Amino acid sequence: TGVSVTAVLSWTGGDPDDYDIGTYSVYFGTNSNPLLVRNQTGLTYDPGKMNYNTKYYWKIVATDNNGTKRSGDIWHFTTRDDNPPNKPNIPQGTLNGNINVEYNYTSSAIDPDGDQVYYLWDWGDGNISGWLGPYNSGIIINMSHTWAVKGSYSIKVKAKDIFGAESPW
């Protein structure tokens, strides 16, 4: 359990007769009797990004040039949940300032899964940064902004991990 949704399957194989080049039939899926997904000569299979908290089954059937086959056991694993990053720290920086002057602010968020994190800054004046990153979990990031109109603004930030799970503002 707890397997990454980007895991790559691997196995060992070969044929005792060096001249028999083997092929491997990869069976993979969420059914306990997985379906054939590909035939190949390599010893790894990348299923692509899998679903979170899902049980997957897989097996390998090796075939040599003479048509001799050997089937491996059916293996299974469950992918991990995707926990969103924690709510970012309240942005730290200048509380009072002047228009048309650039001010710097910092924040950070920790992703409980250790995933890299993107940040989205809302400057309170109608400007939103767009997702920035990714950054390593827990790293303090610096952002700057300039306000063009005198006023009182609420700055907020949210985080999302590289798999798309978002924190609150």
Sequence and secondary structure as in RCSB ss.txt:
>XXXX:A:sequence
TGVSVTAVLSWTGGDPDDYDIGTYSVYFGTNSNPLLVRNQTGLTYDPGKMNYNTKYYWKIVATDNNGTKRSGDIW
HFTTRDDNPPNKPNIPQGTLNGNINVEYNYTSSAIDPDGDQVYYLWDWGDGNISGWLGPYNSGIIINMSHTWAVK
GSYSIKVKAKDIFGAESPW
>XXXX:A:secstr
  B TT  EE     SSTT   EEEEEEESSSS EEEEEESSSEE   S  TT EEEEEEEEE TT  EEE   E
EEEB            EE SS  TT EEEEEE    TT   EEEEEE SSS B   EEEE TT  EEEEEE SS 
S    EEEEEETTS B   
